[in-house]
Amino acid sequence: MVRLHKPLNMEHSAILTKELVQEAYKLVEKAIIDFLKGDHSKKEWLHVVVLDPRAKFGQVKYEDAVLFEHSINPDKWDSDLKDRAHKKAMVAWEHGMNTHDVQQKRPYLFKKGDNKYAGAVAHEGIIVSVVAIQWYFDELFAEWIAASCRALALEKMEAIINEKGRHFV
């Protein structure tokens, strides 16, 4: 069990909001769905979790760190993908690294009950976990989503920077 040093009221990202993550996901959703229907996968389901980049592991509850979740065809799942996606996200969040790197380079970081599978990324501080098919495709989808989030956040920041008379986010 993770003990919080002191309860904090988390201040969420002013830039990477739930709405921005939804927009970022929509930018890549068609590519993900098309991929799931293609030769590499015969499954058409997925669960994705994105964490707030301002949420610090050990300082806020995991539930408060979850910024966005989305499921595709949950009625067709053959296991609890939602739970697996959250557990992957927890590993990436705790260690600030891709779950594949934890699994292959630093397996000694796992604690009892951690999800052993890869497929969550820590991309420029953005944690995205995907459970769909093989781990390497889960990681691909997670990278697409994280990169899309980052690009839209940079676009939003650029508009703030260029706004005359505005000195704060």
C-alpha positions in Angstrom: 0.0 0.0 0.0 1.3 3.4 -0.9 1.3 5.8 2.0 1.0 9.5 1.2 3.5 11.7 3.0 0.9 14.4 3.4 -2.4 14.9 1.7 -2.1 17.4 -1.0 -4.8 19.2 -3.0 -3.5 18.4 -6.5 -3.4 21.3 -8.9 -4.2 19.8 -12.3 -2.3 20.8 -15.4 -3.6 24.0 -16.9 -2.5 22.9 -20.3 -3.1 19.1 -20.5 -6.8 19.1 -19.6 -9.2 16.2 -20.0 -10.7 18.0 -23.0 -7.3 18.4 -24.6 -6.6 14.7 -24.0 -9.9 13.8 -25.6 -9.0 15.9 -28.6 -5.6 14.2 -28.8 -7.1 10.8 -28.6 -9.6 11.6 -31.4 -6.6 12.6 -33.6 -5.2 9.0 -33.4 -8.4 7.0 -32.8 -9.1 6.1 -36.4 -5.6 4.9 -36.9 -5.9 2.7 -33.8 -9.3 1.3 -34.8 -8.1 0.6 -38.4 -5.0 -1.1 -37.0 -7.1 -3.3 -34.7 -9.1 -4.4 -37.7 -6.0 -5.2 -39.7 -3.7 -8.2 -40.2 -1.8 -7.7 -36.9 -4.9 -8.1 -34.7 -8.2 -9.9 -34.9 -9.4 -8.1 -31.7 -11.3 -4.9 -31.8 -11.1 -3.8 -28.2 -9.0 -1.5 -26.1 -8.8 0.4 -22.9 -6.6 3.5 -22.5 -5.7 5.5 -19.4 -3.9 8.9 -19.3 -2.6 10.4 -16.1 -2.3 14.0 -15.2 1.4 14.9 -15.7 1.3 17.1 -12.5 0.2 14.2 -10.4 3.2 13.0 -8.4 3.4 9.4 -7.4 3.2 9.0 -3.6 1.8 12.5 -3.1 -1.7 12.0 -4.6 -4.1 9.1 -4.8 -4.0 7.2 -8.0 -7.7 7.9 -8.7 -7.0 11.7 -8.5 -4.2 11.3 -11.1 -6.4 9.7 -13.7 -7.2 12.4 -16.3 -8.8 10.4 -19.1 -10.1 6.9 -19.8 -11.6 5.4 -22.9 -12.8 1.9 -23.9 -13.5 0.4 -27.3 -16.0 -2.5 -27.3 -15.8 -3.4 -23.6 -18.7 -5.8 -24.1 -16.4 -8.0 -26.2 -13.4 -8.1 -23.7 -12.2 -11.6 -22.7 -10.7 -10.2 -19.5 -10.7 -7.0 -17.4 -8.7 -4.7 -19.6 -9.7 -1.7 -17.5 -8.0 -3.1 -14.4 -4.9 -4.2 -16.4 -4.6 -0.7 -18.0 -4.7 0.9 -14.6 -2.1 -1.5 -13.2 0.2 -0.8 -16.1 -0.3 2.9 -15.7 0.6 2.5 -12.0 4.0 0.9 -12.8 4.9 3.6 -15.4 3.7 6.4 -13.0 5.7 5.1 -10.0 8.9 4.7 -11.9 8.5 7.4 -14.5 9.5 5.0 -17.3 7.9 2.8 -19.9 6.7 -0.5 -18.5 8.8 -2.4 -21.0 11.9 -0.7 -19.6 10.9 -1.7 -16.1 10.2 -5.3 -17.3 13.4 -5.7 -19.3 16.0 -3.4 -17.7 14.9 -3.0 -14.1 12.8 -5.9 -13.1 13.9 -5.5 -9.5 11.6 -2.5 -9.3 8.5 -4.7 -9.5 6.7 -5.2 -6.2 4.2 -8.0 -5.5 0.9 -7.4 -7.4 2.4 -5.2 -10.1 1.3 -5.8 -13.7 4.2 -7.6 -15.4 3.2 -6.6 -19.0 4.6 -3.8 -21.1 2.4 -1.3 -22.9 2.4 1.8 -20.8 4.7 4.8 -21.6 6.2 7.7 -19.8 6.5 10.1 -22.8 7.9 13.5 -21.8 6.2 13.2 -18.5 2.9 12.0 -19.9 1.8 8.6 -18.7 -0.4 6.6 -21.1 -1.4 3.0 -20.6 -3.0 0.9 -23.3 -4.3 -2.7 -23.1 -5.5 -4.1 -26.5 -3.3 -6.7 -28.1 0.4 -7.5 -28.1 2.4 -5.3 -25.7 4.5 -3.7 -28.5 1.3 -2.6 -30.3 -0.1 -1.4 -26.9 3.1 0.6 -26.5 2.7 2.0 -30.1 -0.8 3.2 -29.4 0.3 4.7 -26.1 3.1 6.6 -27.8 0.7 7.9 -30.5 -1.7 9.1 -27.8 1.1 10.7 -25.7 2.7 12.3 -28.7 -0.6 13.7 -29.8 -1.2 15.1 -26.2 2.2 16.7 -26.2 1.7 18.3 -29.7 -1.7 19.8 -28.7 -0.2 21.0 -25.4 2.7 22.7 -27.3 0.1 24.3 -29.7 -1.9 25.6 -26.7 1.3 26.9 -25.0 2.3 28.6 -28.2 -1.0 30.5 -28.3 -0.5 31.5 -24.7 3.1 32.7 -25.4 1.9 34.8 -28.4 -1.0 36.4 -26.6 -0.1 40.0 -26.0 -0.4 41.3 -22.5 -0.6 37.8 -21.0 2.1 37.0 -18.6 0.8 33.8 -16.9 -0.6 30.5 -18.0 
